Amino acid sequence: MPSWLGQKIKSRRKQLGMTLEQLAAKSGCSKSYIWELENKDAPHPSAEKIFAIAKALGVTPEFLLEEAQTEADEEILDEAFFRKYQRMPVETKRRLRRILDAWDEKD
């Protein structure tokens, strides 16, 4: 029986329409490793792997590690987005702010 961690990874991957191969490529893990996480009981991934998989899935590592929360809600997705935003180059941040400003002007 898959672990709750594996169920979360698989559920989010499918929600995003990603294949095992795509998640493996985005996270830097092998396809077989992702499959094992999703299907084997009691996986023990390293913190580095959890961070990479969470980033690839657009969620926080905390969400993947928290057993009680089974679905990524808006708060989790926002937190993952803001972490991604913080790592962006300055020029990319400026472009995003201009896009948001233009979007606000249309409302």
C-alpha positions, 0 to 999 in steps of 0.5 A, a space after each residue: 500500500 502506498 504511503 500518504 507521501 506517495 499518494 500526495 505526490 501522485 495526486 498532485 502530479 496527476 492534477 497537473 497532468 504530469 507523467 512520471 517522466 515529466 516529474 522525474 525530469 523536473 525534479 532531477 530524480 529518476 522515473 523509477 525513484 518517483 514510481 517507488 515514492 508513489 507506490 511503495 510503503 514507507 519511503 525515506 526520501 532525503 530533504 533534498 529530494 523532497 524540496 526538488 519534488 515539491 518545487 516541480 509540483 508547485 507546492 511546499 515541502 511542508 505540504 508534502 511532509 504534513 500527513 494531515 493535509 491531503 490537498 494543496 489549497 490556495 495557501 499552499 500554492 501561493 506560498 510555493 509561488 512566492 518562494 519561486 518568485 523570491 528566487 527569480 532574477 530581478 528583471 523577471 520580477 519587474 516583468 511580472 509586476 508590470 503584467 500584474 499592474 496591467 491586469 489591475 488596470 483592466 478591472 
